[in-house]
Amino acid sequence: MIDATQLAFTIAVATLIILILIFIKTIRKSEPENQPNFKKETEHESTKETQKIKEKKISLKNLSKSKEIAFKHDWLSTSLKAHSDTISGIDFSSNGKYLLSCGNDRAVFLWSTKEFEMHQHRNFRCNVEFDHALKVRFSPDSKSFIAGLGNANTIRAFKILKKEDSSIQIVSANIEDFPQKHKTNLINIGISCNAKFIMTCSKDTTFNVWNLKGGLLASIDTILGNNNYACISPCGRFIGVCGFTPDVKIWEVLFDKTDNFKEVRRAFELKGHSAGIYAFAFNSDSSRMVSVSKDKTWRLWDTKIDYERGQDASLMLTVPLEEKGPSLIAISADSYSVAVTVNTKLFFFNGLTGKCDQVIENVFNSSVCEIAFSNDNNYLAVAGDRHVKIFRNITGHKSAIQDLEAQLKTVKTQSAKERVEQLIEQHRKFIENVSQN
């Protein structure tokens, strides 16, 4: 009886368990398969989002490349492409034959200005060992150059050698790097046109004056809060520095009759801006200067003065700018044109009137690092990203025609009149050739 009872109880429990399992199974079958579908949909959506992000990244890369490739302008002569990393500096040789470019790729390239109107451009490369060049400057004879080193914050010299096959080789000069005297990063360097001294300027408030062998002649505190820009005047007499304060300070480097260094003496200042100054520039004979400021203006100054008798630089033009941002400025050797960059925009101004003649947008993807007019006034080199873009200086030729036509009204002799008319015709031909191309 007990065995029968136990057996019955066991059968009842087993039956109950089976019924519960059947019930659960029935419920599961009757429910829509939401969970698996939800997982599948989630995975699908996640895959979609990942693909969208990848596509966006790819499209942005392609967009930046297409912008770079698609950049066109009637005034653009060519783009010099060789650097594999960001360019940091450029310089034209005094003989007008060459252009130097340097960058973060530890390379310096030498270009021929004769090839600016060609589709292909030869270049000669020099590697900067164990460092990279921030800025480069030709020597007055165009046979060598100096580089401001980005890590060591000092100077290294190089020679330009011509081979028998007319090719060029660039080698380190037979002198050691200059002593490391700067405590912060260099912002600019320069060599005087008379080859008497070299200037280096750092981001703090210091600029140093050196002889050509690396001997320190003087170290000057600019008292500007910080230095933004510095350069040597083309006449070889002055060093100018600007920074946090709204003025440009000019010093004269003095030598005696036997070319022995005497002193660095304060000369004059450019006063009038209402905010700190980004940059400034001299024309070829240092009789004119231009400056660009955080106050959204650029100014033209008459600096043909005798500062020793108390004369101050006089303001000739104040020109407003459309926008605010990191800016650079350059004035052509003949003072007929002024170029200003603000962020990625390039402006060409008439150097006589200050009128804006041309605005070129999106010259580079990032801000411009340096601009310079060629010595013949025909081109403006603009460096940024990994290229140097060469623009034809149409504004300069227009301004020259304007000035020469005014002169034509006052000339008295026939020979002088013919000469002026000939110059006008040359400038017009340059403009016509560009428009035809």
Buried (B, 14 or more C-beta within 10 A) or exposed (E): EEEEEEEEEEEEEEEEEEEEEEEEEEEEEEEEEEEEEEEEEEEEEEEEEEEEEEEEEEEEEEEEEEEBEEBEBEBBBBBBBBBEEBBBBBBBBBEBBBBBBBBBBBBBBBBBBEBBBEEEBEBBEBEBEEBBBBBBBBBBEBEBBBBBBBEBBBBBBBBBEEEEEEEBEBEBEEEEBBBEBBEEEBBBBBBBBEBBBBBBBBBBBBBBBBEBEBEEBBBBEBEBEBBBBBBBBBBBBBBBBBBBBBBBBBBBBEBEEEEEBEEBEEBBBBBBBEBBBBBBBBBBBBBBBBBBBBBBBBBBBBBEBEBEEEEBBEEBBEBEBEEEBBBBBBBBBBBBBBBBBBBBBBBBBBBBEBEBBBEBEEBBBEBBBBBBBBBBBBBBBBBBBBBBBBBBBBBBBBBBBBBBEEEBEEBEEEEEEEEBBEBBEEBBEBBEEBEEE
